[in-house]
Amino acid sequence: MTVSLPDPMKDWIEAQIRTGEYASSSDYVRDLVRRDRERKDRLAALRKLLDEVEASGTSPRTMEEIFAEARATARSRGLLNE
């Protein structure tokens, strides 16, 4: 596979290789593809969750009840500093 890039992009990739994080331009591109696939998988999961939430309908609980439950959950997990 051959990919043509403008000079500023080539310079950027070469700079990333010089940092030692990547062994070659191919290594850098493989990392970009992996990250892009992971990002798209996370977005797909989020979209699925949003569709499920929307399909579940409106909650009978008040906003205060929902926030109180969220605070209690965060507190029990040590995520809330009060």
Backbone as a printed PyTorch tensor [residue, N CA C, xyz], in Angstrom:
tensor([[[  0.8540,  -1.1710,   0.0000],
         [  0.0000,   0.0000,   0.0000],
         [  0.8980,   1.2310,   0.0000]],

        [[  0.5500,   2.1670,  -0.8200],
         [  1.2810,   3.4260,  -0.8710],
         [  0.3410,   4.5420,  -0.4820]],

        [[  0.8110,   5.4110,   0.3820],
         [ -0.0030,   6.5380,   0.8370],
         [  0.7870,   7.8060,   0.5860]],

        [[  0.1450,   8.7680,  -0.0600],
         [  0.7800,  10.0650,  -0.2980],
         [  0.2660,  11.0630,   0.7220]],

        [[  1.1890,  11.7940,   1.3220],
         [  0.8260,  12.7840,   2.3300],
         [  1.4920,  14.1120,   2.0000]],

        [[  0.8440,  15.2020,   2.3710],
         [  1.5060,  16.5030,   2.2050],
         [  2.6910,  16.6040,   3.1650]],

        [[  3.6260,  17.4540,   2.8250],
         [  4.8580,  17.5900,   3.6120],
         [  4.6220,  17.8290,   5.1030]],

        [[  3.6840,  18.6960,   5.4940],
         [  3.4860,  18.8980,   6.9410],
         [  3.0960,  17.6080,   7.6700]],

        [[  2.3140,  16.7530,   7.0350],
         [  1.9330,  15.4850,   7.6570],
         [  3.1310,  14.5400,   7.7200]],

        [[  3.9190,  14.4910,   6.6630],
         [  5.1360,  13.6640,   6.6710],
         [  6.0600,  14.1220,   7.7900]],

        [[  6.2310,  15.4310,   7.9000],
         [  7.0930,  15.9840,   8.9580],
         [  6.5870,  15.5730,  10.3380]],

        [[  5.2760,  15.6100,  10.5220],
         [  4.6900,  15.2420,  11.8090],
         [  4.9990,  13.7770,  12.1300]],

        [[  4.7830,  12.9040,  11.1720],
         [  5.0290,  11.4780,  11.3890],
         [  6.5010,  11.2360,  11.6960]],

        [[  7.3770,  11.8770,  10.9410],
         [  8.8170,  11.7220,  11.1770],
         [  9.1970,  12.2120,  12.5740]],

        [[  8.5620,  13.2790,  13.0260],
         [  8.8270,  13.7860,  14.3770],
         [  8.3720,  12.7720,  15.4240]],

        [[  7.2440,  12.0970,  15.1840],
         [  6.7590,  11.0810,  16.1140],
         [  7.7260,   9.9090,  16.1810]],

        [[  8.3010,   9.5480,  15.0510],
         [  9.2720,   8.4520,  15.0140],
         [ 10.5290,   8.8460,  15.7870]],

        [[ 10.9580,  10.0910,  15.6410],
         [ 12.1590,  10.5590,  16.3450],
         [ 11.9940,  10.5330,  17.8630]],

        [[ 10.7730,  10.6040,  18.3490],
         [ 10.5640,  10.5430,  19.7980],
         [ 10.8690,   9.1550,  20.3460]],

        [[ 10.9150,   8.1770,  19.4530],
         [ 11.1840,   6.8120,  19.8710],
         [  9.9380,   6.0100,  20.1750]],

        [[  8.7830,   6.6490,  20.1170],
         [  7.5430,   5.9350,  20.4050],
         [  7.1700,   4.9790,  19.2740]],

        [[  7.5960,   5.3000,  18.0750],
         [  7.2950,   4.4760,  16.8990],
         [  8.5920,   4.1210,  16.1880]],

        [[  8.6410,   2.8980,  15.6510],
         [  9.8450,   2.4330,  14.9700],
         [  9.8970,   2.8900,  13.5210]],

        [[  8.7390,   3.1380,  12.9350],
         [  8.6880,   3.4960,  11.5130],
         [  7.3690,   4.1850,  11.2080]],

        [[  7.2720,   4.6900,   9.9990],
         [  6.0080,   5.3150,   9.5910],
         [  4.8980,   4.2680,   9.5390]],

        [[  5.2300,   3.0440,   9.1530],
         [  4.2270,   1.9680,   9.1420],
         [  3.7170,   1.6920,  10.5460]],

        [[  4.6240,   1.6850,  11.5050],
         [  4.2430,   1.4690,  12.9040],
         [  3.2850,   2.5590,  13.3630]],

        [[  3.5650,   3.7960,  12.9910],
         [  2.7120,   4.9220,  13.3580],
         [  1.3210,   4.7720,  12.7370]],

        [[  1.2770,   4.4300,  11.4540],
         [ -0.0100,   4.2830,  10.7680],
         [ -0.7970,   3.1130,  11.3570]],

        [[ -0.1270,   2.0020,  11.6700],
         [ -0.8270,   0.8780,  12.2990],
         [ -1.4590,   1.3050,  13.6240]],

        [[ -0.7220,   2.1060,  14.4010],
         [ -1.2630,   2.5970,  15.6630],
         [ -2.4870,   3.4830,  15.4270]],

        [[ -2.4210,   4.3340,  14.4250],
         [ -3.5750,   5.1870,  14.1080],
         [ -4.7900,   4.3480,  13.7270]],

        [[ -4.5760,   3.3100,  12.9360],
         [ -5.6890,   2.4520,  12.5200],
         [ -6.2720,   1.7310,  13.7290]],

        [[ -5.4090,   1.1970,  14.6090],
         [ -5.8970,   0.5330,  15.8280],
         [ -6.7360,   1.4830,  16.6720]],

        [[ -6.2210,   2.6830,  16.8710],
         [ -6.9470,   3.6630,  17.6920],
         [ -8.2730,   4.0570,  17.0580]],

        [[ -8.2800,   4.1930,  15.7390],
         [ -9.5080,   4.5500,  15.0380],
         [-10.5440,   3.4380,  15.1770]],

        [[-10.1090,   2.2000,  15.0580],
         [-11.0290,   1.0670,  15.2150],
         [-11.5900,   1.0290,  16.6310]],

        [[-10.7330,   1.2320,  17.6350],
         [-11.1920,   1.2410,  19.0210],
         [-12.1940,   2.3610,  19.2610]],

        [[-11.9040,   3.5430,  18.7020],
         [-12.8050,   4.6880,  18.8640],
         [-14.1590,   4.3860,  18.2420]],

        [[-14.1420,   3.7970,  17.0500],
         [-15.4110,   3.4760,  16.3840],
         [-16.1770,   2.4000,  17.1380]],

        [[-15.4630,   1.4370,  17.7240],
         [-16.1340,   0.4140,  18.5370],
         [-16.7870,   1.0440,  19.7640]],

        [[-16.0790,   1.9820,  20.4240],
         [-16.6470,   2.6610,  21.5960],
         [-17.8640,   3.4900,  21.1980]],

        [[-17.7840,   4.1780,  20.0650],
         [-18.9290,   4.9720,  19.6080],
         [-20.1240,   4.0850,  19.2890]],

        [[-19.8690,   2.9440,  18.6660],
         [-20.9620,   2.0160,  18.3540],
         [-21.6200,   1.5160,  19.6390]],

        [[-20.8150,   1.2050,  20.6420],
         [-21.3680,   0.7460,  21.9270],
         [-22.1760,   1.8530,  22.5850]],

        [[-21.6800,   3.0790,  22.5140],
         [-22.3970,   4.2100,  23.0950],
         [-23.7160,   4.4460,  22.3690]],

        [[-23.6880,   4.3650,  21.0440],
         [-24.9340,   4.5380,  20.2740],
         [-25.9530,   3.4600,  20.6340]],

        [[-25.4610,   2.2270,  20.7900],
         [-26.3560,   1.1330,  21.1660],
         [-26.9770,   1.4060,  22.5340]],

        [[-26.1580,   1.8390,  23.4720],
         [-26.6560,   2.1570,  24.8080],
         [-27.6910,   3.2850,  24.7520]],

        [[-27.4110,   4.3100,  23.9660],
         [-28.3660,   5.4260,  23.8360],
         [-29.6790,   4.9560,  23.2240]],

        [[-29.5960,   4.0690,  22.2230],
         [-30.8200,   3.5270,  21.6270],
         [-31.6230,   2.7460,  22.6590]],

        [[-30.9250,   1.9550,  23.4910],
         [-31.6110,   1.1800,  24.5290],
         [-32.2650,   2.1030,  25.5620]],

        [[-31.5440,   3.1410,  25.9350],
         [-32.0810,   4.0920,  26.9120],
         [-33.3170,   4.7790,  26.3480]],

        [[-33.2200,   5.2130,  25.1020],
         [-34.3640,   5.8930,  24.4780],
         [-35.5650,   4.9610,  24.3760]],

        [[-35.3130,   3.6970,  24.0470],
         [-36.4050,   2.7340,  23.8990],
         [-37.0440,   2.3700,  25.2360]],

        [[-36.3200,   2.5850,  26.3350],
         [-36.8520,   2.2010,  27.6460],
         [-37.9390,   3.1490,  28.1400]],

        [[-38.0230,   4.3140,  27.5350],
         [-39.0790,   5.2420,  27.9180],
         [-38.6670,   6.2100,  29.0060]],

        [[-39.6340,   6.9420,  29.4970],
         [-39.4050,   7.9670,  30.5040],
         [-39.4480,   7.3480,  31.8970]],

        [[-38.5220,   7.7690,  32.7250],
         [-38.4620,   7.2590,  34.0970],
         [-39.5430,   7.9230,  34.9420]],

        [[-40.1360,   7.1640,  35.8520],
         [-41.1230,   7.7690,  36.7550],
         [-40.4420,   8.5430,  37.8940]],

        [[-39.1110,   8.3870,  38.0280],
         [-38.3870,   9.0520,  39.1170],
         [-38.1730,  10.5290,  38.7920]],

        [[-38.0270,  11.3050,  39.8350],
         [-37.7350,  12.7320,  39.6560],
         [-36.2360,  12.8970,  39.4170]],

        [[-35.8490,  14.0670,  38.9430],
         [-34.4270,  14.3690,  38.7400],
         [-33.6830,  14.2950,  40.0700]],

        [[-34.3180,  14.7650,  41.1250],
         [-33.6900,  14.7230,  42.4470],
         [-33.3970,  13.2840,  42.8690]],

        [[-34.3380,  12.3830,  42.6090],
         [-34.1330,  10.9720,  42.9480],
         [-32.9930,  10.3610,  42.1280]],

        [[-32.9550,  10.6940,  40.8570],
         [-31.9020,  10.1700,  39.9750],
         [-30.5390,  10.6730,  40.4300]],

        [[-30.4330,  11.9700,  40.7180],
         [-29.1560,  12.5270,  41.1660],
         [-28.7490,  11.9650,  42.5290]],

        [[-29.7150,  11.7610,  43.4220],
         [-29.4010,  11.1920,  44.7320],
         [-28.8370,   9.7820,  44.5700]],

        [[-29.4200,   9.0030,  43.6890],
         [-28.9090,   7.6520,  43.4330],
         [-27.5100,   7.7080,  42.8270]],

        [[-27.2970,   8.6330,  41.8950],
         [-25.9740,   8.7700,  41.2690],
         [-24.9280,   9.1690,  42.3060]],

        [[-25.2830,  10.0980,  43.1900],
         [-24.3460,  10.4990,  44.2570],
         [-24.0380,   9.3320,  45.1810]],

        [[-25.0610,   8.5690,  45.5400],
         [-24.8560,   7.4240,  46.4270],
         [-23.9550,   6.3790,  45.7640]],

        [[-24.1640,   6.1470,  44.4970],
         [-23.3230,   5.1910,  43.7700],
         [-21.8880,   5.6850,  43.7130]],

        [[-21.7140,   6.9610,  43.3680],
         [-20.3620,   7.5410,  43.2950],
         [-19.6920,   7.4890,  44.6640]],

        [[-20.4390,   7.7930,  45.7120],
         [-19.8980,   7.7610,  47.0790],
         [-19.4630,   6.3420,  47.4400]],

        [[-20.2810,   5.3480,  47.1120],
         [-19.9590,   3.9520,  47.4570],
         [-18.7430,   3.4500,  46.6940]],

        [[-18.4600,   4.0550,  45.5520],
         [-17.2950,   3.6700,  44.7440],
         [-16.0750,   4.5350,  45.0440]],

        [[-16.2300,   5.4570,  46.0040],
         [-15.1170,   6.3290,  46.3790],
         [-14.8120,   7.3830,  45.3410]],

        [[-15.7850,   7.7490,  44.5420],
         [-15.5760,   8.7180,  43.4690],
         [-16.0720,  10.1080,  43.8190]],

        [[-16.7060,  10.2400,  44.9630],
         [-17.2890,  11.5210,  45.3250],
         [-16.5950,  12.0520,  46.5760]],

        [[-16.0210,  13.2220,  46.4630],
         [-15.3750,  13.8800,  47.6110],
         [-16.3140,  14.9310,  48.1530]],

        [[-16.7420,  14.7230,  49.3720],
         [-17.6600,  15.7010,  49.9750],
         [-17.0200,  16.2920,  51.2120]]])
